[in-house]
């Protein structure tokens, strides 16, 4: 198979390139060539900036079987890329997000839930509107040959936001660790490598339409996740499990201040409770949490720090600072 990845050096794009190389495919990436990690041997790079006039010129004359696009900026860039590739590629895989769903959120909602209003030629907007507009742009050009992978929380080696790396680094530091309960709180996520495998499999099959691409709710729990962090790091850290009420009363923000954690009843809880039957019916398989966590720790030890997001502005830093955590631990005793 001949694969084109728009980007290809960031978190999801890098995992997609790696999986395609593992399969022995012919892989081309298109990007500015100014950020992100090293490319595997044999991968061809085309240079261009999709946000400027004539920035897609390097794609002219090329032919590919599949294209994967992870863009999370202005939807117009997706539209322009899709138009430039129409006729030279057979299938367009757009890595979208569960953030496209419009409030009020229904727990357990499937792909037919309403999405936020967005335009395919927009040049700005919030993250939900950017991704929803990108979806519309891909479908506008490729129709039922466009697949919309609405990923949820993505974890694994290469993570450039730092949610799981923050927990691993914090637990590796040792001492008492504020562990937000309950221990059996279900979490829902996808390992970036499982997302890449599923995405390329769907491209080969020629599937289109929207899919929630994330594990089943409860694939792991907060207790299992943090216990696996202790095991992976070999730390002597002591997890001090604390009920949600005092944590929330102290103004701690779930998902950001304490990454991944979203208690039952919180407005963000839908991040861990989406219907995934459609993706599983087409072969999505999610590896054990312990494997994701151990591999992420091994990668983090190798690279030393969470990398910047390839080609995109940095996002808000995640995780509690030590002083605030210490105050919360003291209050909970």
N, C-alpha and C positions, 0 to 999 in steps of 0.2 A: 504493500500500500504506500501511496505517496501522501504524506501529511505536511500541511502548512500550519504552523502555530504563529498567531499574531501576538508577539511578545516572546514568550518562551524562556526567559531567564529569571522569572519571579517564582513565587511559591507554587501556584497551580500550573502555570505554564511550564515551569521546570520539571515538575513531576510528570506532566503529559509528554514532554519531550523524552524524558528518561524511559518511560514505559514504551513509547514507540520505538526507541533505539533497541530496547531489550527484545522487542518482537522482530527486529531485523528490518524495519521499515526504512524507506527513504524519507528523511526529515529535513524540512526547511523552516527556518524561523525568520520572521520579519520584525525588526525593531530598530531603534536608533543606535544601538550598539554602545551606549554610554553608561549603562547600569546593569545590575544583576550579576548572577554567577557565571562561571565558565560553562561553555557548551560541551557536551560529549563529543568525542572524536567522530568525524564523519558527518556531522550536522552542518548543513549549508546555511549561511546567514545572508539575508538580504537587508540592506539598510534603507531606512526611510522613516519619516515622521508623519503619521497619519493626521496630525492636527494642522498641517500647513498646506498651502496650495501645491499641487503636484507632488505631495509627500508620499503618494502610493505608486509612483512611477515604476519602482523596482519590481512591482508585481506583474507588470505588463508582459504578456507573452508566456507566462508560466502556466503549468497545468498540474493540478493535484486532485486526488480523490476526495480528501477530507480537509477541512480547515477548522481549527479550534481558536476561539477568540475569548480572551479573559478580560477584556476592556471594562473598566468601571468609571470612565470619564464621560464626556459629553456623548449622548446617543448619536449625534451626527457623525461621529467618527466610525461608529459601527455601520451606519447606513452607507457611508462613503466606501468603506472597505468591502462591504457586501456587494455593492454595485460594481466596484472594480473587479471583483472576483466572479461575478455572475457569468456563467459560460465557460469558466476555466476551472471550476471546482464543482464536485457533485453534491456536497453535503456541508452544512454550516452548523457547527456546534458552538453555541454561545453559553459560556459559564455565567449564569445569572446568580440570583440570591433569593432566599426566602424572605428577604426584606421587601420584596415587591408587593407583598400582600397588604391590602388596605385595612386600617382599623375601622371598626372594632374587630379584634382578632378572636376567632373561634378556635379553641384548643382542638387538635386533631383534624384541622381542616385539610382538605385535599387540593389538588391542582386547579379545581374549578372555582376556588374562592376568589372574590374580587381582588383586583390589583389596583395600585395607585394610578391616578391619571398621569400620563406621560406622553410626550411626543417623540417620534423617531428622528426628528431633525433638531431637537433641543441642543443648546450649547452650554447648558448648566442645569443646576438643580441639586436637591439633596440626594443622598445615596439611593434611597428607594426609587426615586424618579429617574435617576441615571440608569439604573439597572432595568427598570420597566421600559424606559425608552429604548434602551439597547435591544431588549426583547422584540419590541415592535419593529425596530429597524431590520433585524434579522429576518423576521417573518414577512415583512413587507417585500423583501427581495427574494427570499428563498422559499417562502410558503411552507408546505409540509416537508420540505427538505431541510428545515431549520429545527434543531433540537435546542430546547431551553433547559439547561441543567440548573435548577433552583437549589443550589447547595445551601446547607445550613452552616453550623459551626464546622470549620475545617481545621483539623489538627494533623500533626505529623512532622517529619523532618523537613526543614526549610521554612517553617512558619515565620512569617515576617510581621505579624502583629504582636505576638509574644504572650498569648494567654497561657498555653501549656508551658512554655519556657519560663514564665514567671513563677508558676508553682514549683517547677523542678528546681529552679535556682533558689527559691525561698526555702524549700525543704532541705536542699543540700547544705544550706547555711546552718541548719540545726537549731536546737533550742525548742522552746514552745512555739507552735505554729497555730494561729487562729484557723480552725477548720470549720467552715460554715455547714451546719446541719440542715436536715437530718442526714445520717450516713446513708440511708437507703433512698435518697432523693434521686430520681431517674434523670440521666442526662442523654442528650441526643447529638451526635456529631458524625462526621465522616473522616476517615484517614485520607489524606490527599492522594495517596497511592491507589486506594480503592476507588476514589472518584475518577482518577485518570484511567484505570482499567475499565471501569464501567463506561466512561465517555467514549473511549476508542472502540469498545465492543459495539456500542450503539451506532457509532459511525459506520462500522463495517456492515451492520444490519440495515443501515439507512433509515433508522427510526427518527421521527420528528415529534414535535409537540413539547409540552411542559412536563417536567418531572421534579418532584421533591427528592433530591439526592442527598440522603442523610440516613444514618442508622435508625433502627426502630427505637422508640422511646424506651429507655431502660436497658439499652445495649450495655451500658455501664451505669454505675451510681457514683455519687460524689465520694462515698467511702471507698469504693473499689479504685477510683481514679487516684485519690490521694495516697491510699495504701501502695498502689503501684509506683507512685512517685518516690515514696520512701524506699521501696525495694530497689528501684532502678538506680537511685543515687547512692545507696548504701548508707544513708544518713541515720544518725541517732536522734533525729527530730522527734518530738512528741506532739502528736496531733491533739489539740485541745478542742474537741467538738463542742460547738456552741449553737444553741437554737437560733432561728432567724430573728426572733423578736428584738433582742437587745442589739443585734447587729444593724438591723434596719432603723431602730430608734436612734442609733448613733449617727445616722446619715450616710451609712455605707451604701454605695450604689452597686447592686448586683450586676454581674457581667463584666463591669469595668474595674471597680475597686477590688472585688474578689472575682477574678476571671472565671468564666464558665458557669459559676453558681447563679441560679435563678430559682428562688423558693416558690413553692406552690402559692398561688394567689397573687403573685406579682404581675404587673402589666407586661413584663418581658417573658413570661412563662411560655408563651407560644414558641419561643426559640428552641424549646426542648420537647415540643409536643405537636409535631406535624405528621399527617398521614403519609406513609411511604410505600403503600402496597404496590403502586404502579412501578416504581423503580425496582423493588424486590422481584416483581413478576417478570422483569426483563433481565434479571441476573445480578443485581447489585449484591455484593457480598462484603461484609465488614469484618475485618480482622479483630482479634481480641484486644481489649484496651491495653493490657500489659505489653503487648508487642508494640503498639503505637508509642507508648510512653517510654519504653526502653530504647527504642530506635531514635526517638526525639532527643533523649538525654545523650546518647552516643554522638549524634550529630552536633548537639549544642556544645559538648565537650571539645569536639573537633574544631568548630568555627569560632568558639569563644563568646559570641554575642549574637543577639537576634539581628539579622541583616536588615538594611533599609528596604522599603518596598520598591521594587524595580520600576523605575519610571514614574512613580506616583508620589504625591506629597505624603509626609508621615502622618499617621493617625494619632489620636490621643493615646498617651502612654497608659498602660494598664497596671493594676496592682497597687496595694496599699504600701505607703512608705513605712519603714520600721518603727518610727515613733508613734504613728497612729495605731499600728497593729499592737504595739506594746501597751498603749492606753486601753485598748479594747480588751486585751487579755487580762489586764489588771482589774478592769471593771467586772469581768466575768467570774473572777475568783470568789 
